[in-house]
Amino acid sequence: MVGALVGMCFYVSGTVFEELMTDSLKAYFGVDTDEELRNQLLKDNEYPLVPLPRCGPLFTTKGVLFQYQSYEITSYANGMPNFILPYEQLKPYMTETARRLVFGPSASKTLINRLHIGISKHKKVVQI
């Protein structure tokens, strides 16, 4: 599947996946309860369903990075919320195409290994 665009369609929606997103945002904001998280979000958000970021996911060596833009879910003062969900944690919610891309049958061709190779070729690496 050369040249395929992999966006938010890489996952299969589900309650547990939404809980992973919610728990990750709680960690970002340093809060424990749903009410505390609700207080951090803009009022026009449909909570408790945390929306997916408008920007597609980014695949890193550690997992999938979800990045919200300014004012997407919270005020500018709260920054641009982001978090990484490890591949193994996301595996049950990935589509078959995404699983093959990340965990493929040939270890030398998996996305994770290609990311390691790509990063080692560049001197400047941005840590998230």
C-alpha distance (Angstrom), angle and dihedral (degrees) to the residues before:
residue distance angle dihedral
M1 . . .
V2 3.80 . .
G3 3.77 115.8 .
A4 3.80 95.9 11.3
L5 3.78 117.1 153.1
V6 3.78 111.0 -127.5
G7 3.79 112.0 -163.2
M8 3.76 135.0 143.3
C9 3.79 88.2 -39.5
F10 3.81 88.3 78.7
Y11 3.80 91.1 88.3
V12 3.77 137.9 58.5
S13 3.80 111.9 -129.2
G14 3.75 119.9 -119.6
T15 3.78 144.2 146.9
V16 3.80 94.2 -101.1
F17 3.82 91.0 50.2
E18 3.81 89.2 52.1
E19 3.81 89.1 49.4
L20 3.82 89.5 53.5
M21 3.81 89.1 53.4
T22 3.82 92.1 46.9
D23 3.81 93.5 47.1
S24 3.81 90.6 48.4
L25 3.80 91.3 52.5
K26 3.81 89.9 48.8
A27 3.80 88.2 54.9
Y28 3.82 91.3 48.2
F29 3.80 92.1 52.8
G30 3.82 93.4 38.8
V31 3.80 94.2 -122.6
D32 3.79 132.0 132.5
T33 3.78 108.4 -158.7
D34 3.80 136.4 56.7
E35 3.80 89.2 -119.6
E36 3.81 92.4 54.9
L37 3.81 89.9 49.2
R38 3.79 91.1 47.8
N39 3.83 88.3 55.6
Q40 3.82 90.1 56.3
L41 3.80 95.2 51.7
L42 3.78 127.8 80.8
K43 3.80 111.9 -96.7
D44 3.82 94.7 -119.6
N45 3.81 91.8 63.8
E46 3.77 115.5 107.8
Y47 3.74 99.7 -123.9
P48 3.06 139.6 -144.7
L49 3.81 84.8 35.0
V50 3.79 103.1 73.3
P51 3.79 107.7 -148.5
L52 3.76 120.9 -124.6
P53 3.80 113.2 -110.3
R54 3.81 116.0 -93.5
C55 3.78 88.2 -128.9
G56 3.80 112.6 75.4
P57 3.80 120.3 -111.6
L58 3.78 120.5 -83.1
F59 3.78 119.6 -138.4
T60 3.81 113.3 -136.1
T61 3.79 132.5 173.1
K62 3.83 89.1 -100.4
G63 3.80 99.1 46.3
V64 3.79 141.9 -74.6
L65 3.79 116.0 -28.6
F66 3.79 116.8 -144.8
Q67 3.83 111.9 -163.7
Y68 3.80 125.5 -175.0
Q69 3.80 119.8 -158.6
S70 3.81 126.5 -128.7
Y71 3.82 111.9 -68.6
E72 3.82 91.9 4.8
I73 3.81 94.3 115.2
T74 3.80 105.3 -14.1
S75 3.79 142.9 24.2
Y76 3.79 123.6 -74.0
A77 3.81 89.7 -109.7
N78 3.82 89.7 64.8
G79 3.79 92.2 57.8
M80 3.77 126.0 -138.3
P81 3.80 105.6 -43.5
N82 3.78 114.0 -135.0
F83 3.77 139.1 163.0
I84 3.78 140.1 170.8
L85 3.78 121.8 -126.0
P86 3.83 111.5 -159.2
Y87 3.80 116.4 -117.7
E88 3.80 93.2 -120.3
Q89 3.80 90.5 53.9
L90 3.83 91.1 50.3
K91 3.80 96.7 42.2
P92 3.85 95.8 94.8
Y93 3.83 90.0 54.2
M94 3.80 98.2 45.3
T95 3.76 123.0 104.4
E96 3.79 116.3 -116.8
T97 3.82 89.9 -103.6
A98 3.80 91.7 54.3
R99 3.82 92.1 46.9
R100 3.80 91.0 53.0
L101 3.80 90.8 47.5
V102 3.80 94.6 50.7
F103 3.82 103.4 29.6
G104 3.86 99.5 22.4
P105 3.79 122.5 170.7
S106 3.80 92.7 -102.5
A107 3.80 111.1 62.0
S108 3.80 91.2 -155.9
K109 3.80 91.0 59.9
T110 3.79 101.0 44.7
L111 3.78 120.5 118.4
I112 3.80 91.6 -119.1
N113 3.80 92.5 57.4
R114 3.81 92.7 43.7
L115 3.81 89.2 52.8
H116 3.82 91.1 52.8
I117 3.82 90.6 49.8
G118 3.82 92.4 46.9
I119 3.79 93.2 49.2
S120 3.80 93.6 48.6
K121 3.84 90.4 55.3
H122 3.81 92.5 58.2
K123 3.78 124.0 69.8
K124 3.79 95.9 -156.6
V125 3.79 113.3 64.4
V126 3.79 123.4 173.7
Q127 3.80 112.2 -142.2
I128 3.79 116.9 -148.2
